[in-house]
């Protein structure tokens, strides 16, 4: 059920991102219906875990149950983020606004980073792949830098009159929402003894700290 929750939430993230590129009422309806299913699964899994807890005495089993509580919360939040992005897309449609080509280009880079994190998350959770889990936190640091760069670029466009305040509000809402990817806490520490150079890289006009990306590449 937990894996189904994650896959449903991830599918909704994909739907939400597509809505930013072009709003579709059918996709928006599917997203909301899927979110209802995620909420239902969340309630049922949470109730099951609560009922199971009094019957566990082994420390390891209790620890595993605690992790499942955290996972349920994170997967539910992922679905909530998709709804927030969808609402931002709906707001743009209702105001007859659209992101600039520059903003869409930056969002494409951001979408790729989020996709990588979700790929590793799926592998870590479904196959208990600790190596995949190690990639997640370094990539999250890259996302944090990308969020900052995108906001700075947006403000620069706003100052030059190349972006409206209303469209910019939706852009910032997207950054605030999508900048909080789900992180599974299996083993997110980097390998000891390795050195990672603090460098700067450019991705499609976005400059950010690549130390975490270097760390990830070393771990491949």
Buried (B, 14 or more C-beta within 10 A) or exposed (E): EBEEBBBBBBBBBBBBBBBBBEBBEEBBEBBBEBBEBBBEBBEEBBEEBEEEEEEEEEEEEEEEBEEBBEBBEBBBBBBBBBBBBBBBBBBBBEEEBBBBEBBEBBBEBBBEBBBBBBBBBBBBBEEEBEBBBBBBBBBBBBBBBBBBBBBEBBEEBBEEEEBBEEBBBBBBBBBBBBBBBBBBEBEBEBEEEEEBEEEEBEBEEBBBBBBBBBBBEEBE
